Amino acid sequence: MKKVDFDDMKNRVAVLTGGAGVLGTSMAEGLCESGVKTAVIDLNREAAINLSERLNREYGVETIGLEVNVLDKSSLQEARDSIIERFGKIDYLINAAGGNSPKATTKLEQIEPGNVNDITEGFFGLDAESFRQVFDLNFMGTLLPTMLFGKNMKERGSGVIVNISSMSAFSPLTKVPAYSAAKASVNNFTQWLAVHFGKTGVRVNAIAPGFFLTDQNRFLLTDKNTGELTARGEKILANTPAGKFGQPEDLKGALLFLLSDMSSFVNGVILPVDGGYSAYGGV
Ligand SMILES: NC(=O)c1ccc[n+]([C@@H]2O[C@H](COP(=O)([O-])OP(=O)(O)OC[C@H]3O[C@@H](n4cnc5c(N)ncnc54)[C@H](O)[C@@H]3O)[C@@H](O)[C@H]2O)c1
């Protein structure tokens, strides 16, 4: 009988994209707490190196921090070579690089009789190039690392990929059409790849975080000056049965579960970590 704990994770090797971000940092801590050797790869070189050094100091686990652009194949290839040279293998890939852009965000939630002439505030004011950039970062930024690092996993006949999706993937959130469509495509791709890799020993799942107060959304959800909830922040909390925002640490357990052999028969799921948001119909 298989023992049920996270011990199998010790000395495995994880690649974490966007690893120096707010949620990435917490996930990196969770990995190191479980003895996983961790490569923090991020566009922000200094942040990736600083985090890697701190993790190494605090947890005594081997880590590496690398500047990588998830949209640049040669940058990813270089990173893969450095990681293989340093650790000899790659067991886990967590695709956490992602985000939104103000230029791909509408000011209006809906077109209504009172604002019908505010053409730049709604859908028709969106900048198509920014739309593409958001789509690229979230979707292509998941696809390209998966192609690169997934190949090593397939060749070894084992590995786990976890994509970081969002609540906006299930039903799109108002104002963020590019981000919502891109994260929906991440869900769809997660399921497609789980099937495609179904007999290879490589599993593919996703986590859909609910609402976490982070740098990306702090001033959408709270007022910059007063710290009070904005109308949008209030709406979100009213629709979150837990009645609070998530803390980055809340993602750790879900991530470790999906990576460890405890979930060895779990493949192609999108696991919400959302305080019940996605289960609630609003009434
Ligand atoms: N914050 C939330 O409430 C929330 C909710 C749901 C989903 N998410 C998703 O979780 C993930 C992490 O979000 P976060 O809040 O920690 O964001 P964050 O902005 O703090 O972190 C994102 C990290 O990705 C890096 N990055 C950006 N572009 C990159 C590129 N081209 N190549 C490599 N790295 C790049 C950034 O430097 C940053 O360190 C994202 O995919 C985000 O969409 C966040």
The ligand as an SDF file (V2000), in Angstrom:
LIG
                    3D

 44 48  0  0  0  0  0  0  0  0999 V2000
   -3.2330   37.8680   -7.7390 N   0  0  0  0  0  0  0  0  0  0  0  0
   -4.3890   37.2530   -7.8910 C   0  0  0  0  0  0  0  0  0  0  0  0
   -5.3660   37.5190   -7.1950 O   0  0  0  0  0  0  0  0  0  0  0  0
   -4.5040   36.1780   -8.9350 C   0  0  0  0  0  0  0  0  0  0  0  0
   -5.7210   35.5230   -9.0480 C   0  0  0  0  0  0  0  0  0  0  0  0
   -5.8510   34.5190   -9.9960 C   0  0  0  0  0  0  0  0  0  0  0  0
   -4.7790   34.1840  -10.7800 C   0  0  0  0  0  0  0  0  0  0  0  0
   -3.6040   34.8330  -10.6700 N   0  0  0  0  0  0  0  0  0  0  0  0
   -2.5030   34.3920  -11.5390 C   0  0  0  0  0  0  0  0  0  0  0  0
   -1.4500   33.9260  -10.7300 O   0  0  0  0  0  0  0  0  0  0  0  0
   -0.2090   34.1400  -11.3810 C   0  0  0  0  0  0  0  0  0  0  0  0
    0.7150   34.9360  -10.4750 C   0  0  0  0  0  0  0  0  0  0  0  0
    0.0810   36.1610  -10.1580 O   0  0  0  0  0  0  0  0  0  0  0  0
    0.6670   37.2090   -9.0950 P   0  0  0  0  0  0  0  0  0  0  0  0
   -0.4830   37.8840   -8.4690 O   0  0  0  0  0  0  0  0  0  0  0  0
    1.6840   36.5500   -8.2360 O   0  0  0  0  0  0  0  0  0  0  0  0
    1.3310   38.2510  -10.1000 O   0  0  0  0  0  0  0  0  0  0  0  0
    2.7200   39.0090  -10.0100 P   0  0  0  0  0  0  0  0  0  0  0  0
    2.6310   40.1330  -10.9850 O   0  0  0  0  0  0  0  0  0  0  0  0
    3.0790   39.3200   -8.6020 O   0  0  0  0  0  0  0  0  0  0  0  0
    3.7360   37.9110  -10.5510 O   0  0  0  0  0  0  0  0  0  0  0  0
    3.9010   37.6250  -11.8980 C   0  0  0  0  0  0  0  0  0  0  0  0
    5.3960   37.3910  -12.1360 C   0  0  0  0  0  0  0  0  0  0  0  0
    5.5560   37.0290  -13.5000 O   0  0  0  0  0  0  0  0  0  0  0  0
    6.7120   37.6730  -13.9870 C   0  0  0  0  0  0  0  0  0  0  0  0
    6.6170   37.8050  -15.4430 N   0  0  0  0  0  0  0  0  0  0  0  0
    5.8490   38.6860  -16.1490 C   0  0  0  0  0  0  0  0  0  0  0  0
    6.0640   38.5200  -17.4540 N   0  0  0  0  0  0  0  0  0  0  0  0
    6.9780   37.5230  -17.5930 C   0  0  0  0  0  0  0  0  0  0  0  0
    7.6140   36.9150  -18.6940 C   0  0  0  0  0  0  0  0  0  0  0  0
    7.3560   37.2900  -19.9600 N   0  0  0  0  0  0  0  0  0  0  0  0
    8.5030   35.9220  -18.4570 N   0  0  0  0  0  0  0  0  0  0  0  0
    8.7840   35.5350  -17.1960 C   0  0  0  0  0  0  0  0  0  0  0  0
    8.2310   36.0830  -16.1160 N   0  0  0  0  0  0  0  0  0  0  0  0
    7.3260   37.0640  -16.3130 C   0  0  0  0  0  0  0  0  0  0  0  0
    6.7470   39.0210  -13.2940 C   0  0  0  0  0  0  0  0  0  0  0  0
    8.0690   39.5580  -13.2940 O   0  0  0  0  0  0  0  0  0  0  0  0
    6.2460   38.6450  -11.8980 C   0  0  0  0  0  0  0  0  0  0  0  0
    7.3170   38.3410  -11.0270 O   0  0  0  0  0  0  0  0  0  0  0  0
   -0.5460   34.8350  -12.7050 C   0  0  0  0  0  0  0  0  0  0  0  0
   -0.6580   33.8820  -13.7190 O   0  0  0  0  0  0  0  0  0  0  0  0
   -1.8790   35.4600  -12.4180 C   0  0  0  0  0  0  0  0  0  0  0  0
   -2.6100   35.6740  -13.5940 O   0  0  0  0  0  0  0  0  0  0  0  0
   -3.4320   35.8300   -9.7610 C   0  0  0  0  0  0  0  0  0  0  0  0
  1  2  1  0
  2  3  2  0
  2  4  1  0
  4  5  1  0
  4 44  2  0
  5  6  2  0
  6  7  1  0
  7  8  2  0
  8  9  1  0
  8 44  1  0
  9 10  1  0
  9 42  1  0
 10 11  1  0
 11 12  1  0
 11 40  1  0
 12 13  1  0
 13 14  1  0
 14 15  2  0
 14 16  1  0
 14 17  1  0
 17 18  1  0
 18 19  2  0
 18 20  1  0
 18 21  1  0
 21 22  1  0
 22 23  1  0
 23 24  1  0
 23 38  1  0
 24 25  1  0
 25 26  1  0
 25 36  1  0
 26 27  1  0
 26 35  1  0
 27 28  2  0
 28 29  1  0
 29 30  1  0
 29 35  2  0
 30 31  1  0
 30 32  2  0
 32 33  1  0
 33 34  2  0
 34 35  1  0
 36 37  1  0
 36 38  1  0
 38 39  1  0
 40 41  1  0
 40 42  1  0
 42 43  1  0
M  CHG  2   8   1  16  -1
M  END
$$$$
